[in-house]
Amino acid sequence: GSAAAVFMPWVGYGTYRLGRNAQSAVQAALQTGYRHIDTAFVYGGQTTELQVGHALRDAFRQKICNRHD
């Protein structure tokens, strides 16, 4: 069998060391068209990942992007 194709943007927005600024930074990135957000626990622990999650939640609610993007 063959595997399903998965498409991922070549350019992503990195969240390393953004900390508490991550939410506003990721919101701005999503508004300008980024759809690949690079984050990891080691980039700032729970703070960064939580802020990225809030930015995505807000972007979904505002119809800036959706889960398919």
C-alpha positions in Angstrom: 0.0 0.0 0.0 0.9 3.6 -0.2 1.0 6.2 2.5 -1.3 9.2 2.3 0.5 12.4 1.2 1.1 15.0 3.9 1.7 18.5 2.9 3.7 20.8 5.2 4.8 24.4 4.5 8.6 24.7 3.8 8.9 27.8 6.0 7.8 27.8 9.6 7.6 30.3 12.4 9.9 29.5 15.2 8.9 30.1 18.8 12.3 29.6 20.5 12.7 31.9 23.5 9.5 33.9 22.9 8.1 33.0 26.3 5.3 35.2 27.3 5.5 37.1 24.0 4.6 34.0 22.0 0.9 34.6 21.9 1.1 38.0 20.2 4.0 36.9 18.0 2.2 33.8 16.8 -1.0 35.8 16.2 1.0 38.2 14.0 2.6 35.3 12.2 -0.7 33.6 11.5 -2.2 36.9 10.2 0.7 37.3 7.8 0.2 33.8 6.4 2.4 31.4 8.4 0.8 28.0 8.8 3.7 26.0 10.2 4.4 26.9 13.9 7.6 25.3 15.3 7.4 24.8 19.1 8.7 22.4 21.6 8.6 22.1 25.4 12.3 22.9 25.5 11.7 26.2 23.8 10.2 27.7 26.9 8.4 25.0 28.9 4.8 25.2 29.4 4.8 29.0 29.0 5.6 29.0 25.2 3.3 26.1 24.3 0.4 27.5 26.3 0.8 30.9 24.6 1.0 29.2 21.1 -2.2 27.3 22.0 -4.0 30.5 23.0 -2.9 32.2 19.7 -4.2 29.2 17.7 -7.5 29.2 19.6 -8.0 32.9 18.9 -7.0 32.5 15.2 -9.6 29.7 14.8 -12.3 31.8 16.5 -11.5 34.8 14.3 -11.4 32.7 11.2 -7.8 33.7 10.4 -7.0 30.0 9.9 -8.5 26.6 10.6 -7.2 23.2 11.7 -7.0 22.1 8.0 -4.5 24.9 7.3 
